[in-house]
Structure formats: structure tokens, C-alpha cells
Amino acid sequence: KSQEEATAGEEKSQTETTESEGKSQEEATAEEEKSQAETTDEEGTSQEETTEREDNSQEETTEREDNSQEETVAGEGKTQEETTEREDNSQEETTEREDNSQEETVAGEGKTQEETTERERKPQKQATER
């Protein structure tokens, strides 16, 4: 009887040991899984942050490029306007100078014509008087 009891006691204690080992094994596995999940979360978050930073920096770069492009275009437009204006002004001045010189020539010719006519008339009068 006492042999049986001893055997029963050993078996019971063996079962308890196995059970507690199984339990602690399960706990260890659960903790590992939890810690793994946390690591994955952290990696995911840090990945998102990195991606966000890259996106932002990309946007800023694109914006800077756009602005600088606009400024260049605006600058070119301005230069073009100034050039056109200078060309127009210079054209007007040239036209004005040509007009003036034309007028002077016509005036000069008119004057000369008058003098010639007057000179031609004078001897005519003298001849008539004589």
C-alpha cells in the first residue's frame, strides 16, 4: 500500500512539474510574441516617420524648384518686355529723326526754290524797266 502511495505521489509530483513547465513555457512564448509584436510596431512607426520625412522633403524640393522656375520665367518675361520696350523706343527715335530730317530737306528745298524764282524774276523786272 505504501509502495502504491509512493508511486502515486511520484506520479502526481511528476504531473505537477510537467504542468508547471508547460505553463512557464507558454508564458515565455507569449512574452516573446508580445515583444516581437512591439518591435514590429516600433519598426512600422519608424518606417512611417521616415517615409513621411522623405515625402515632405520631396515636396519642399519640388516647391523650391517650382518657385525658382517661376522666378526664372518671370525674370525672362521682364527682360523680354524691357528689350521690346527698348527696341520700340529706339524705333520711335529713328522714325522721328528721319521725319525731322525729311522736313528739313523739304523746307530747305522750298527755300532754295523761292530764292531761285526770286533771282529769275529780278532780271526780268530790270529788262522790263529798261
N, CA, C and O atoms as CSV, one atom per row, in Angstrom:
chain,resi,resn,atom,element,x,y,z
A,1,LYS,N,N,0.840,-1.203,0.000
A,1,LYS,CA,C,0.000,0.000,0.000
A,1,LYS,C,C,0.874,1.252,0.000
A,1,LYS,O,O,0.672,2.197,-0.763
A,2,SER,N,N,1.842,1.204,0.886
A,2,SER,CA,C,2.705,2.387,0.959
A,2,SER,C,C,3.505,2.506,-0.338
A,2,SER,O,O,3.829,3.617,-0.758
A,3,GLN,N,N,3.824,1.396,-0.969
A,3,GLN,CA,C,4.513,1.406,-2.273
A,3,GLN,C,C,3.620,2.084,-3.293
A,3,GLN,O,O,4.074,2.923,-4.072
A,4,GLU,N,N,2.353,1.718,-3.284
A,4,GLU,CA,C,1.389,2.318,-4.219
A,4,GLU,C,C,1.286,3.822,-3.984
A,4,GLU,O,O,1.289,4.620,-4.922
A,5,GLU,N,N,1.195,4.182,-2.715
A,5,GLU,CA,C,1.075,5.598,-2.366
A,5,GLU,C,C,2.298,6.348,-2.860
A,5,GLU,O,O,2.190,7.422,-3.452
A,6,ALA,N,N,3.438,5.779,-2.612
A,6,ALA,CA,C,4.684,6.417,-3.032
A,6,ALA,C,C,4.671,6.590,-4.553
A,6,ALA,O,O,5.017,7.662,-5.051
A,7,THR,N,N,4.283,5.570,-5.284
A,7,THR,CA,C,4.215,5.621,-6.742
A,7,THR,C,C,3.220,6.700,-7.172
A,7,THR,O,O,3.488,7.497,-8.071
A,8,ALA,N,N,2.060,6.703,-6.500
A,8,ALA,CA,C,1.027,7.689,-6.822
A,8,ALA,C,C,1.554,9.096,-6.556
A,8,ALA,O,O,1.345,10.018,-7.344
A,9,GLY,N,N,2.242,9.235,-5.422
A,9,GLY,CA,C,2.821,10.546,-5.051
A,9,GLY,C,C,3.823,11.001,-6.102
A,9,GLY,O,O,3.802,12.158,-6.522
A,10,GLU,N,N,4.696,10.099,-6.527
A,10,GLU,CA,C,5.702,10.442,-7.553
A,10,GLU,C,C,5.033,10.875,-8.850
A,10,GLU,O,O,5.413,11.866,-9.473
A,11,GLU,N,N,4.022,10.097,-9.237
A,11,GLU,CA,C,3.326,10.427,-10.482
A,11,GLU,C,C,2.684,11.802,-10.386
A,11,GLU,O,O,2.750,12.597,-11.324
A,12,LYS,N,N,2.062,12.077,-9.243
A,12,LYS,CA,C,1.384,13.357,-9.032
A,12,LYS,C,C,2.401,14.502,-9.150
A,12,LYS,O,O,2.184,15.495,-9.845
A,13,SER,N,N,3.512,14.315,-8.442
A,13,SER,CA,C,4.535,15.356,-8.428
A,13,SER,C,C,5.126,15.511,-9.840
A,13,SER,O,O,5.441,16.629,-10.249
A,14,GLN,N,N,5.278,14.433,-10.574
A,14,GLN,CA,C,5.785,14.442,-11.952
A,14,GLN,C,C,4.823,15.245,-12.833
A,14,GLN,O,O,5.240,16.090,-13.625
A,15,THR,N,N,3.532,14.960,-12.676
A,15,THR,CA,C,2.496,15.651,-13.461
A,15,THR,C,C,2.536,17.148,-13.168
A,15,THR,O,O,2.463,17.970,-14.082
A,16,GLU,N,N,2.655,17.498,-11.868
A,16,GLU,CA,C,2.690,18.917,-11.483
A,16,GLU,C,C,3.896,19.611,-12.112
A,16,GLU,O,O,3.788,20.719,-12.638
A,17,THR,N,N,5.046,18.940,-12.047
A,17,THR,CA,C,6.275,19.500,-12.624
A,17,THR,C,C,6.064,19.734,-14.124
A,17,THR,O,O,6.352,20.815,-14.636
A,18,THR,N,N,5.568,18.728,-14.809
A,18,THR,CA,C,5.326,18.824,-16.243
A,18,THR,C,C,4.356,19.967,-16.535
A,18,THR,O,O,4.546,20.751,-17.464
A,19,GLU,N,N,3.301,20.034,-15.701
A,19,GLU,CA,C,2.306,21.091,-15.900
A,19,GLU,C,C,2.929,22.458,-15.725
A,19,GLU,O,O,2.732,23.350,-16.549
A,20,SER,N,N,3.690,22.623,-14.634
A,20,SER,CA,C,4.272,23.946,-14.365
A,20,SER,C,C,5.300,24.292,-15.444
A,20,SER,O,O,5.433,25.450,-15.841
A,21,GLU,N,N,6.032,23.262,-15.915
A,21,GLU,CA,C,6.981,23.516,-17.014
A,21,GLU,C,C,6.233,23.962,-18.258
A,21,GLU,O,O,6.631,24.912,-18.933
A,22,GLY,N,N,5.132,23.256,-18.556
A,22,GLY,CA,C,4.330,23.615,-19.728
A,22,GLY,C,C,3.800,25.033,-19.617
A,22,GLY,O,O,3.803,25.799,-20.580
A,23,LYS,N,N,3.340,25.364,-18.397
A,23,LYS,CA,C,2.767,26.684,-18.145
A,23,LYS,C,C,3.839,27.758,-18.366
A,23,LYS,O,O,3.617,28.737,-19.078
A,24,SER,N,N,5.008,27.553,-17.739
A,24,SER,CA,C,6.061,28.568,-17.839
A,24,SER,C,C,6.546,28.668,-19.298
A,24,SER,O,O,6.932,29.747,-19.749
A,25,GLN,N,N,6.524,27.558,-20.024
A,25,GLN,CA,C,6.898,27.553,-21.446
A,25,GLN,C,C,5.910,28.426,-22.229
A,25,GLN,O,O,6.295,29.244,-23.066
A,26,GLU,N,N,4.613,28.218,-21.922
A,26,GLU,CA,C,3.578,29.017,-22.595
A,26,GLU,C,C,3.762,30.501,-22.314
A,26,GLU,O,O,3.661,31.331,-23.218
A,27,GLU,N,N,4.035,30.831,-21.042
A,27,GLU,CA,C,4.227,32.241,-20.653
A,27,GLU,C,C,5.413,32.839,-21.418
A,27,GLU,O,O,5.339,33.949,-21.945
A,28,ALA,N,N,6.497,32.077,-21.463
A,28,ALA,CA,C,7.698,32.552,-22.157
A,28,ALA,C,C,7.363,32.818,-23.630
A,28,ALA,O,O,7.749,33.848,-24.181
A,29,THR,N,N,6.648,31.890,-24.257
A,29,THR,CA,C,6.264,32.036,-25.666
A,29,THR,C,C,5.393,33.273,-25.845
A,29,THR,O,O,5.593,34.047,-26.781
A,30,ALA,N,N,4.422,33.461,-24.944
A,30,ALA,CA,C,3.518,34.611,-25.012
A,30,ALA,C,C,4.308,35.910,-24.921
A,30,ALA,O,O,4.058,36.856,-25.668
A,31,GLU,N,N,5.284,35.945,-23.976
A,31,GLU,CA,C,6.103,37.167,-23.816
A,31,GLU,C,C,6.920,37.449,-25.080
A,31,GLU,O,O,7.010,38.589,-25.535
A,32,GLU,N,N,7.509,36.394,-25.632
A,32,GLU,CA,C,8.306,36.563,-26.855
A,32,GLU,C,C,7.434,37.139,-27.971
A,32,GLU,O,O,7.836,38.062,-28.679
A,33,GLU,N,N,6.237,36.577,-28.111
A,33,GLU,CA,C,5.332,37.052,-29.158
A,33,GLU,C,C,4.972,38.518,-28.948
A,33,GLU,O,O,4.942,39.306,-29.893
A,34,LYS,N,N,4.696,38.875,-27.677
A,34,LYS,CA,C,4.326,40.252,-27.344
A,34,LYS,C,C,5.480,41.193,-27.704
A,34,LYS,O,O,5.292,42.217,-28.361
A,35,SER,N,N,6.667,40.815,-27.256
A,35,SER,CA,C,7.846,41.653,-27.500
A,35,SER,C,C,8.112,41.766,-29.005
A,35,SER,O,O,8.521,42.819,-29.493
A,36,GLN,N,N,7.874,40.667,-29.733
A,36,GLN,CA,C,8.046,40.656,-31.196
A,36,GLN,C,C,7.067,41.656,-31.835
A,36,GLN,O,O,7.426,42.435,-32.717
A,37,ALA,N,N,5.801,41.600,-31.347
A,37,ALA,CA,C,4.759,42.490,-31.873
A,37,ALA,C,C,5.133,43.946,-31.622
A,37,ALA,O,O,4.953,44.793,-32.497
A,38,GLU,N,N,5.660,44.245,-30.413
A,38,GLU,CA,C,6.063,45.620,-30.068
A,38,GLU,C,C,7.181,46.087,-30.993
A,38,GLU,O,O,7.152,47.204,-31.510
A,39,THR,N,N,8.170,45.211,-31.195
A,39,THR,CA,C,9.300,45.548,-32.076
A,39,THR,C,C,8.772,45.880,-33.478
A,39,THR,O,O,9.158,46.881,-34.083
A,40,THR,N,N,7.891,45.023,-33.974
A,40,THR,CA,C,7.311,45.219,-35.311
A,40,THR,C,C,6.575,46.552,-35.384
A,40,THR,O,O,6.697,47.286,-36.364
A,41,ASP,N,N,5.797,46.860,-34.320
A,41,ASP,CA,C,5.071,48.141,-34.252
A,41,ASP,C,C,6.048,49.299,-34.344
A,41,ASP,O,O,5.875,50.220,-35.142
A,42,GLU,N,N,7.093,49.234,-33.499
A,42,GLU,CA,C,8.079,50.321,-33.465
A,42,GLU,C,C,8.728,50.484,-34.833
A,42,GLU,O,O,8.891,51.602,-35.322
A,43,GLU,N,N,9.099,49.359,-35.450
A,43,GLU,CA,C,9.722,49.418,-36.779
A,43,GLU,C,C,8.759,50.045,-37.775
A,43,GLU,O,O,9.141,50.882,-38.592
A,44,GLY,N,N,7.489,49.619,-37.690
A,44,GLY,CA,C,6.474,50.162,-38.591
A,44,GLY,C,C,6.342,51.660,-38.443
A,44,GLY,O,O,6.312,52.397,-39.428
A,45,THR,N,N,6.261,52.111,-37.174
A,45,THR,CA,C,6.111,53.542,-36.883
A,45,THR,C,C,7.308,54.311,-37.423
A,45,THR,O,O,7.161,55.332,-38.094
A,46,SER,N,N,8.506,53.793,-37.114
A,46,SER,CA,C,9.715,54.491,-37.544
A,46,SER,C,C,9.789,54.513,-39.065
A,46,SER,O,O,10.277,55.481,-39.650
A,47,GLN,N,N,9.304,53.446,-39.713
A,47,GLN,CA,C,9.274,53.397,-41.185
A,47,GLN,C,C,8.341,54.486,-41.718
A,47,GLN,O,O,8.664,55.203,-42.665
A,48,GLU,N,N,7.148,54.585,-41.065
A,48,GLU,CA,C,6.170,55.609,-41.476
A,48,GLU,C,C,6.776,56.993,-41.358
A,48,GLU,O,O,6.654,57.816,-42.265
A,49,GLU,N,N,7.445,57.250,-40.205
A,49,GLU,CA,C,8.059,58.558,-39.973
A,49,GLU,C,C,9.093,58.854,-41.049
A,49,GLU,O,O,9.139,59.957,-41.595
A,50,THR,N,N,9.919,57.860,-41.348
A,50,THR,CA,C,10.951,58.036,-42.377
A,50,THR,C,C,10.291,58.376,-43.705
A,50,THR,O,O,10.683,59.324,-44.386
A,51,THR,N,N,9.280,57.584,-44.061
A,51,THR,CA,C,8.569,57.809,-45.330
A,51,THR,C,C,7.982,59.210,-45.369
A,51,THR,O,O,8.057,59.900,-46.386
A,52,GLU,N,N,7.387,59.628,-44.232
A,52,GLU,CA,C,6.766,60.956,-44.157
A,52,GLU,C,C,7.822,62.036,-44.354
A,52,GLU,O,O,7.622,62.990,-45.105
A,53,ARG,N,N,8.959,61.868,-43.659
A,53,ARG,CA,C,10.049,62.845,-43.793
A,53,ARG,C,C,10.507,62.923,-45.243
A,53,ARG,O,O,10.722,64.009,-45.780
A,54,GLU,N,N,10.655,61.752,-45.874
A,54,GLU,CA,C,11.096,61.733,-47.273
A,54,GLU,C,C,10.083,62.448,-48.164
A,54,GLU,O,O,10.459,63.234,-49.034
A,55,ASP,N,N,8.768,62.165,-47.936
A,55,ASP,CA,C,7.713,62.827,-48.717
A,55,ASP,C,C,7.797,64.332,-48.559
A,55,ASP,O,O,7.790,65.076,-49.540
A,56,ASN,N,N,7.877,64.776,-47.299
A,56,ASN,CA,C,7.921,66.214,-47.026
A,56,ASN,C,C,9.101,66.856,-47.728
A,56,ASN,O,O,8.969,67.888,-48.386
A,57,SER,N,N,10.255,66.227,-47.575
A,57,SER,CA,C,11.464,66.799,-48.163
A,57,SER,C,C,11.332,66.841,-49.687
A,57,SER,O,O,11.816,67.764,-50.342
A,58,GLN,N,N,10.665,65.819,-50.235
A,58,GLN,CA,C,10.433,65.776,-51.690
A,58,GLN,C,C,9.540,66.950,-52.101
A,58,GLN,O,O,9.817,67.648,-53.077
A,59,GLU,N,N,8.450,67.152,-51.325
A,59,GLU,CA,C,7.522,68.253,-51.609
A,59,GLU,C,C,8.256,69.593,-51.572
A,59,GLU,O,O,8.099,70.430,-52.460
A,60,GLU,N,N,9.073,69.779,-50.508
A,60,GLU,CA,C,9.808,71.041,-50.363
A,60,GLU,C,C,10.712,71.262,-51.573
A,60,GLU,O,O,10.762,72.354,-52.140
A,61,THR,N,N,11.420,70.211,-51.953
A,61,THR,CA,C,12.324,70.313,-53.107
A,61,THR,C,C,11.535,70.708,-54.341
A,61,THR,O,O,11.910,71.627,-55.069
A,62,THR,N,N,10.416,69.988,-54.568
A,62,THR,CA,C,9.576,70.270,-55.736
A,62,THR,C,C,9.088,71.717,-55.703
A,62,THR,O,O,9.091,72.411,-56.719
A,63,GLU,N,N,8.665,72.164,-54.501
A,63,GLU,CA,C,8.153,73.531,-54.347
A,63,GLU,C,C,9.253,74.540,-54.671
A,63,GLU,O,O,9.038,75.508,-55.401
A,64,ARG,N,N,10.450,74.287,-54.105
A,64,ARG,CA,C,11.576,75.196,-54.374
A,64,ARG,C,C,11.864,75.244,-55.864
A,64,ARG,O,O,12.081,76.318,-56.425
A,65,GLU,N,N,11.866,74.063,-56.517
A,65,GLU,CA,C,12.140,74.018,-57.953
A,65,GLU,C,C,11.073,74.801,-58.725
A,65,GLU,O,O,11.390,75.564,-59.638
A,66,ASP,N,N,9.780,74.597,-58.340
A,66,ASP,CA,C,8.688,75.322,-58.989
A,66,ASP,C,C,8.878,76.821,-58.842
A,66,ASP,O,O,8.795,77.568,-59.817
A,67,ASN,N,N,9.136,77.260,-57.604
A,67,ASN,CA,C,9.298,78.692,-57.344
A,67,ASN,C,C,10.439,79.255,-58.177
A,67,ASN,O,O,10.301,80.289,-58.831
A,68,SER,N,N,11.558,78.562,-58.143
A,68,SER,CA,C,12.724,79.049,-58.868
A,68,SER,C,C,12.422,79.065,-60.369
A,68,SER,O,O,12.892,79.940,-61.096
A,69,GLN,N,N,11.630,78.084,-60.824
A,69,GLN,CA,C,11.230,78.029,-62.231
A,69,GLN,C,C,10.379,79.258,-62.559
A,69,GLN,O,O,10.597,79.936,-63.563
A,70,GLU,N,N,9.386,79.530,-61.668
A,70,GLU,CA,C,8.504,80.693,-61.857
A,70,GLU,C,C,9.323,81.976,-61.907
A,70,GLU,O,O,9.114,82.829,-62.769
A,71,GLU,N,N,10.275,82.100,-60.953
A,71,GLU,CA,C,11.105,83.303,-60.896
A,71,GLU,C,C,11.883,83.455,-62.200
A,71,GLU,O,O,11.980,84.551,-62.751
A,72,THR,N,N,12.429,82.356,-62.681
A,72,THR,CA,C,13.200,82.390,-63.924
A,72,THR,C,C,12.307,82.870,-65.064
A,72,THR,O,O,12.673,83.766,-65.824
A,73,VAL,N,N,11.123,82.253,-65.168
A,73,VAL,CA,C,10.181,82.610,-66.229
A,73,VAL,C,C,9.803,84.079,-66.102
A,73,VAL,O,O,9.789,84.817,-67.087
A,74,ALA,N,N,9.491,84.503,-64.849
A,74,ALA,CA,C,9.123,85.893,-64.597
A,74,ALA,C,C,10.280,86.804,-65.013
A,74,ALA,O,O,10.081,87.820,-65.678
A,75,GLY,N,N,11.501,86.415,-64.604
A,75,GLY,CA,C,12.692,87.197,-64.951
A,75,GLY,C,C,12.861,87.303,-66.452
A,75,GLY,O,O,13.146,88.377,-66.981
A,76,GLU,N,N,12.679,86.161,-67.149
A,76,GLU,CA,C,12.813,86.156,-68.606
A,76,GLU,C,C,11.745,87.048,-69.238
A,76,GLU,O,O,12.028,87.809,-70.163
A,77,GLY,N,N,10.509,86.947,-68.726
A,77,GLY,CA,C,9.406,87.768,-69.224
A,77,GLY,C,C,9.737,89.240,-69.105
A,77,GLY,O,O,9.530,90.017,-70.037
A,78,LYS,N,N,10.266,89.622,-67.917
A,78,LYS,CA,C,10.609,91.004,-67.644
A,78,LYS,C,C,11.679,91.483,-68.626
A,78,LYS,O,O,11.558,92.545,-69.237
A,79,THR,N,N,12.717,90.679,-68.758
A,79,THR,CA,C,13.818,91.022,-69.659
A,79,THR,C,C,13.277,91.216,-71.078
A,79,THR,O,O,13.649,92.152,-71.785
A,80,GLN,N,N,12.378,90.289,-71.473
A,80,GLN,CA,C,11.794,90.354,-72.814
A,80,GLN,C,C,11.050,91.670,-72.978
A,80,GLN,O,O,11.202,92.357,-73.989
A,81,GLU,N,N,10.229,92.024,-71.963
A,81,GLU,CA,C,9.463,93.281,-72.012
A,81,GLU,C,C,10.415,94.459,-72.160
A,81,GLU,O,O,10.207,95.330,-73.004
A,82,GLU,N,N,11.474,94.484,-71.328
A,82,GLU,CA,C,12.429,95.584,-71.362
A,82,GLU,C,C,13.073,95.674,-72.749
A,82,GLU,O,O,13.203,96.761,-73.313
A,83,THR,N,N,13.467,94.537,-73.283
A,83,THR,CA,C,14.104,94.513,-74.605
A,83,THR,C,C,13.142,95.077,-75.638
A,83,THR,O,O,13.510,95.945,-76.431
A,84,THR,N,N,11.906,94.583,-75.628
A,84,THR,CA,C,10.883,95.048,-76.580
A,84,THR,C,C,10.687,96.547,-76.442
A,84,THR,O,O,10.592,97.265,-77.437
A,85,GLU,N,N,10.627,97.024,-75.175
A,85,GLU,CA,C,10.411,98.451,-74.922
A,85,GLU,C,C,11.581,99.248,-75.498
A,85,GLU,O,O,11.380,100.259,-76.171
A,86,ARG,N,N,12.803,98.788,-75.230
A,86,ARG,CA,C,13.991,99.488,-75.747
A,86,ARG,C,C,13.947,99.520,-77.273
A,86,ARG,O,O,14.242,100.542,-77.893
A,87,GLU,N,N,13.573,98.378,-77.870
A,87,GLU,CA,C,13.514,98.324,-79.335
A,87,GLU,C,C,12.467,99.309,-79.863
A,87,GLU,O,O,12.721,100.031,-80.826
A,88,ASP,N,N,11.269,99.335,-79.217
A,88,ASP,CA,C,10.199,100.260,-79.620
A,88,ASP,C,C,10.686,101.700,-79.533
A,88,ASP,O,O,10.524,102.479,-80.472
A,89,ASN,N,N,11.293,102.050,-78.379
A,89,ASN,CA,C,11.758,103.419,-78.169
A,89,ASN,C,C,12.768,103.805,-79.245
A,89,ASN,O,O,12.676,104.873,-79.851
A,90,SER,N,N,13.719,102.928,-79.467
A,90,SER,CA,C,14.776,103.224,-80.422
A,90,SER,C,C,14.166,103.358,-81.824
A,90,SER,O,O,14.616,104.174,-82.628
A,91,GLN,N,N,13.128,102.542,-82.108
A,91,GLN,CA,C,12.454,102.610,-83.407
A,91,GLN,C,C,11.776,103.977,-83.557
A,91,GLN,O,O,11.880,104.627,-84.597
A,92,GLU,N,N,11.067,104.402,-82.476
A,92,GLU,CA,C,10.375,105.698,-82.496
A,92,GLU,C,C,11.370,106.828,-82.740
A,92,GLU,O,O,11.135,107.713,-83.563
A,93,GLU,N,N,12.503,106.783,-82.000
A,93,GLU,CA,C,13.518,107.838,-82.139
A,93,GLU,C,C,14.025,107.882,-83.581
A,93,GLU,O,O,14.149,108.957,-84.168
A,94,THR,N,N,14.312,106.729,-84.138
A,94,THR,CA,C,14.816,106.663,-85.512
A,94,THR,C,C,13.785,107.284,-86.457
A,94,THR,O,O,14.116,108.128,-87.289
A,95,THR,N,N,12.524,106.845,-86.311
A,95,THR,CA,C,11.447,107.365,-87.168
A,95,THR,C,C,11.339,108.874,-87.029
A,95,THR,O,O,11.175,109.587,-88.019
A,96,GLU,N,N,11.433,109.364,-85.780
A,96,GLU,CA,C,11.319,110.802,-85.513
A,96,GLU,C,C,12.471,111.542,-86.200
A,96,GLU,O,O,12.263,112.565,-86.854
A,97,ARG,N,N,13.688,111.010,-86.042
A,97,ARG,CA,C,14.863,111.664,-86.660
A,97,ARG,C,C,14.684,111.700,-88.178
A,97,ARG,O,O,14.966,112.711,-88.821
A,98,GLU,N,N,14.209,110.578,-88.745
A,98,GLU,CA,C,14.011,110.532,-90.199
A,98,GLU,C,C,12.980,111.567,-90.631
A,98,GLU,O,O,13.187,112.270,-91.620
A,99,ASP,N,N,11.857,111.668,-89.891
A,99,ASP,CA,C,10.810,112.648,-90.197
A,99,ASP,C,C,11.378,114.056,-90.163
A,99,ASP,O,O,11.175,114.838,-91.092
A,100,ASN,N,N,12.095,114.379,-89.083
A,100,ASN,CA,C,12.657,115.725,-88.921
A,100,ASN,C,C,13.584,116.050,-90.080
A,100,ASN,O,O,13.488,117.117,-90.685
A,101,SER,N,N,14.466,115.138,-90.376
A,101,SER,CA,C,15.451,115.389,-91.418
A,101,SER,C,C,14.734,115.527,-92.755
A,101,SER,O,O,15.157,116.302,-93.613
A,102,GLN,N,N,13.638,114.769,-92.932
A,102,GLN,CA,C,12.841,114.849,-94.161
A,102,GLN,C,C,12.242,116.251,-94.280
A,102,GLN,O,O,12.296,116.890,-95.332
A,103,GLU,N,N,11.664,116.708,-93.151
A,103,GLU,CA,C,11.041,118.035,-93.117
A,103,GLU,C,C,12.069,119.110,-93.447
A,103,GLU,O,O,11.808,120.017,-94.237
A,104,GLU,N,N,13.270,118.992,-92.815
A,104,GLU,CA,C,14.325,119.981,-93.052
A,104,GLU,C,C,14.699,120.004,-94.526
A,104,GLU,O,O,14.869,121.068,-95.122
A,105,THR,N,N,14.826,118.810,-95.107
A,105,THR,CA,C,15.189,118.729,-96.528
A,105,THR,C,C,14.127,119.436,-97.362
A,105,THR,O,O,14.452,120.262,-98.214
A,106,VAL,N,N,12.853,119.113,-97.118
A,106,VAL,CA,C,11.743,119.722,-97.863
A,106,VAL,C,C,11.766,121.233,-97.671
A,106,VAL,O,O,11.619,121.991,-98.630
A,107,ALA,N,N,11.953,121.673,-96.401
A,107,ALA,CA,C,11.990,123.107,-96.108
A,107,ALA,C,C,13.152,123.754,-96.864
A,107,ALA,O,O,13.013,124.815,-97.474
A,108,GLY,N,N,14.303,123.077,-96.801
A,108,GLY,CA,C,15.497,123.596,-97.479
A,108,GLY,C,C,15.256,123.712,-98.974
A,108,GLY,O,O,15.619,124.715,-99.587
A,109,GLU,N,N,14.647,122.694,-99.562
A,109,GLU,CA,C,14.382,122.714,-100.999
A,109,GLU,C,C,13.408,123.848,-101.338
A,109,GLU,O,O,13.580,124.555,-102.330
A,110,GLY,N,N,12.388,124.005,-100.500
A,110,GLY,CA,C,11.403,125.072,-100.707
A,110,GLY,C,C,12.075,126.436,-100.725
A,110,GLY,O,O,11.795,127.281,-101.576
A,111,LYS,N,N,12.989,126.631,-99.742
A,111,LYS,CA,C,13.689,127.895,-99.599
A,111,LYS,C,C,14.529,128.151,-100.858
A,111,LYS,O,O,14.480,129.229,-101.450
A,112,THR,N,N,15.279,127.155,-101.237
A,112,THR,CA,C,16.149,127.270,-102.408
A,112,THR,C,C,15.295,127.608,-103.636
A,112,THR,O,O,15.657,128.461,-104.447
A,113,GLN,N,N,14.155,126.919,-103.753
A,113,GLN,CA,C,13.246,127.120,-104.883
A,113,GLN,C,C,12.801,128.586,-104.927
A,113,GLN,O,O,12.783,129.220,-105.982
A,114,GLU,N,N,12.440,129.106,-103.731
A,114,GLU,CA,C,11.979,130.506,-103.644
A,114,GLU,C,C,13.085,131.446,-104.106
A,114,GLU,O,O,12.853,132.350,-104.909
A,115,GLU,N,N,14.308,131.218,-103.583
A,115,GLU,CA,C,15.444,132.075,-103.931
A,115,GLU,C,C,15.678,132.047,-105.438
A,115,GLU,O,O,15.904,133.091,-106.050
A,116,THR,N,N,15.625,130.885,-106.026
A,116,THR,CA,C,15.863,130.736,-107.462
A,116,THR,C,C,14.814,131.540,-108.232
A,116,THR,O,O,15.139,132.310,-109.136
A,117,THR,N,N,13.563,131.346,-107.857
A,117,THR,CA,C,12.458,132.036,-108.530
A,117,THR,C,C,12.670,133.541,-108.423
A,117,THR,O,O,12.500,134.268,-109.402
A,118,GLU,N,N,13.045,134.009,-107.224
A,118,GLU,CA,C,13.253,135.437,-106.992
A,118,GLU,C,C,14.381,135.959,-107.884
A,118,GLU,O,O,14.266,137.026,-108.487
A,119,ARG,N,N,15.468,135.194,-107.960
A,119,ARG,CA,C,16.622,135.602,-108.772
A,119,ARG,C,C,16.206,135.665,-110.244
A,119,ARG,O,O,16.628,136.550,-110.988
A,120,GLU,N,N,15.372,134.705,-110.643
A,120,GLU,CA,C,14.948,134.671,-112.042
A,120,GLU,C,C,14.051,135.880,-112.355
A,120,GLU,O,O,14.121,136.435,-113.452
A,121,ARG,N,N,13.227,136.277,-111.412
A,121,ARG,CA,C,12.288,137.378,-111.629
A,121,ARG,C,C,13.009,138.716,-111.723
A,121,ARG,O,O,12.645,139.563,-112.538
A,122,LYS,N,N,14.058,138.914,-110.870
A,122,LYS,CA,C,14.743,140.198,-110.786
A,122,LYS,C,C,15.223,140.686,-112.172
A,122,LYS,O,O,14.878,141.796,-112.578
A,123,PRO,N,N,15.996,139.890,-112.884
A,123,PRO,CA,C,16.444,140.402,-114.187
A,123,PRO,C,C,15.267,140.703,-115.151
A,123,PRO,O,O,15.344,141.586,-116.005
A,124,GLN,N,N,14.207,139.945,-114.976
A,124,GLN,CA,C,13.010,140.122,-115.800
A,124,GLN,C,C,12.497,141.558,-115.597
A,124,GLN,O,O,12.198,142.269,-116.557
A,125,LYS,N,N,12.403,141.963,-114.313
A,125,LYS,CA,C,11.909,143.301,-113.975
A,125,LYS,C,C,12.824,144.363,-114.564
A,125,LYS,O,O,12.366,145.326,-115.178
A,126,GLN,N,N,14.127,144.172,-114.367
A,126,GLN,CA,C,15.086,145.141,-114.865
A,126,GLN,C,C,14.947,145.263,-116.386
A,126,GLN,O,O,14.961,146.370,-116.925
A,127,ALA,N,N,14.818,144.167,-117.048
A,127,ALA,CA,C,14.686,144.179,-118.506
A,127,ALA,C,C,13.407,144.929,-118.898
A,127,ALA,O,O,13.412,145.713,-119.847
A,128,THR,N,N,12.350,144.693,-118.189
A,128,THR,CA,C,11.092,145.345,-118.477
A,128,THR,C,C,11.226,146.846,-118.272
A,128,THR,O,O,10.707,147.633,-119.063
A,129,GLU,N,N,11.938,147.253,-117.189
A,129,GLU,CA,C,12.108,148.659,-116.880
A,129,GLU,C,C,12.918,149.320,-117.979
A,129,GLU,O,O,12.644,150.446,-118.394
A,130,ARG,N,N,13.936,148.577,-118.444
A,130,ARG,CA,C,14.798,149.138,-119.473
A,130,ARG,C,C,13.982,149.184,-120.731
A,130,ARG,O,O,14.474,149.621,-121.771
